[in-house]
Amino acid sequence: MGNSASISILKPDGTLPAIVGGDPVRAKFLVFGAPDLGEAEIQEVVDTLRSGWIGSGPKVARFEQQFAEYQGAAHAIAVNSCTAALHLSLLSLGIGAGDEVVTTPMTFCATVNAILHAGATPVFADCDPRTMNIDPQAVRDVITPRTKAIVPVHFAGRPCDMPALMEIAREHDLKVVEDCAHAIEARIGGKSMGTFGDLGCFSFYVTKNVVTAEGGMVLTGNAGYESTIKTSALHGMSKDAWKRFDDEGYQHYEVTHAGFKYNMTDVQASLGIHQLARVEENLARREDLWRQYDEGFADLPCFLPAAPAQDTRHARHLYTLLLDIDNLIVDRDFILDALLQENIGTGVHYVALTRHRFYQQFAPGVRFPGAEFISDRTLSLPLGPGMSQRDADDVISAVQRLLIYFAA
Ligand SMILES: Cc1ncc(COP(=O)(O)O)c(C=O)c1O
């Protein structure tokens, strides 16, 4: 750390940046997490709209099959969000009232809301401040006779220590539902995230590495879970009920239980099919941007994302820079605001859930030093495959200028 004398706070044309009274580093706002949608996606959506079948149908089935193949999973069930995927996964395991489910405070609220919607009690186990992933020892520390499951979150695309977590699950007879919202391309020893636990849940929300506007997927190796989730995602109607209006004529169905309306549509799957086809190519671009950011920020008062662990693949979903606030004269929110003035969109992933008043009831008075360290310092920068080199250069110069100017 420490300032690099070789980096100037001046813009390339010698003028001052926005934060000290000049023009912003770029004139046009760089949106954080903008999706990269191509002509193939547009044509597929048009084809679907013209086909007369825009609800759940053959394109959803195709997307499920392609996603299962890409991840090496036996079964994939498409739903309308990762939140729905998590909810149905927990229900398929029979988790409900009186059960405790262990998860991390360093996640999006959907992870914990799904536990609550299943009727169970969330129990927080702290994360490692460097990897930002749930700490297996912290999980051990909160297990009680009521613990039924662990929901690890592969934060920012970095795989959790699944061998350690699966060992804990075996020892204590717990189920594991992986929150893979950030981790579509992540691997440990070549094995996909979502295939270590009993079920894995993915998100295709607008900012994710595969986008269907809204959408999610459950992976499982268990045919029983697959069948329950498939029917529960569509009112509890017998499997393949979506075929009831197809050209084979009307088909009767049976409702087996009160399910939900969580199904994906063919319009969404039209996007997913082509997004998935480009996911590896897009990952290469994300890796390239990541490397440029690591190089550009190496000498600034900040902590770079931890390098991926041996024999793992990071999905490079979020580039989360940790500001070294002890060596800056301003706080993280000030830098967020300053980047906005420079026309660079940012995100915060996340303020620990245990800092939200609502979730404090599940851990009254408990401190989570790992998650709190991240909460005060983290700032996510744009990392989309659709970004131009100019966009990346603008992000790098804006961050360099601000962190040098406001260094303590
Ligand atoms: C870690 C995590 N889990 C779950 C979700 C919920 O995903 P969705 O918006 O598809 O319901 C998100 C969404 O951002 C997420 O980041």
The ligand as a MOL file (V3000), in Angstrom:
LIG
                    3D

  0  0  0     0  0            999 V3000
M  V30 BEGIN CTAB
M  V30 COUNTS 16 16 0 0 0
M  V30 BEGIN ATOM
M  V30 1 C -26.3540 -13.9930 -3.2080 0
M  V30 2 C -27.7130 -13.8390 -3.8100 0
M  V30 3 N -28.6670 -14.7320 -3.5020 0
M  V30 4 C -29.8900 -14.6500 -4.0260 0
M  V30 5 C -30.2360 -13.6450 -4.8970 0
M  V30 6 C -31.6280 -13.5610 -5.4200 0
M  V30 7 O -31.6550 -13.6880 -6.8030 0
M  V30 8 P -32.9630 -13.3050 -7.6300 0
M  V30 9 O -32.9650 -11.8310 -7.8160 0
M  V30 10 O -32.8030 -14.0500 -8.9160 0
M  V30 11 O -34.1280 -13.7830 -6.8370 0
M  V30 12 C -29.2820 -12.6930 -5.2580 0
M  V30 13 C -29.6320 -11.6050 -6.1800 0
M  V30 14 O -28.9940 -10.6390 -6.3730 0
M  V30 15 C -27.9860 -12.7910 -4.7010 0
M  V30 16 O -27.0410 -11.8880 -5.0090 0
M  V30 END ATOM
M  V30 BEGIN BOND
M  V30 1 1 1 2
M  V30 2 1 2 3
M  V30 3 2 2 15
M  V30 4 2 3 4
M  V30 5 1 4 5
M  V30 6 1 5 6
M  V30 7 2 5 12
M  V30 8 1 6 7
M  V30 9 1 7 8
M  V30 10 2 8 9
M  V30 11 1 8 10
M  V30 12 1 8 11
M  V30 13 1 12 13
M  V30 14 1 12 15
M  V30 15 2 13 14
M  V30 16 1 15 16
M  V30 END BOND
M  V30 END CTAB
M  END
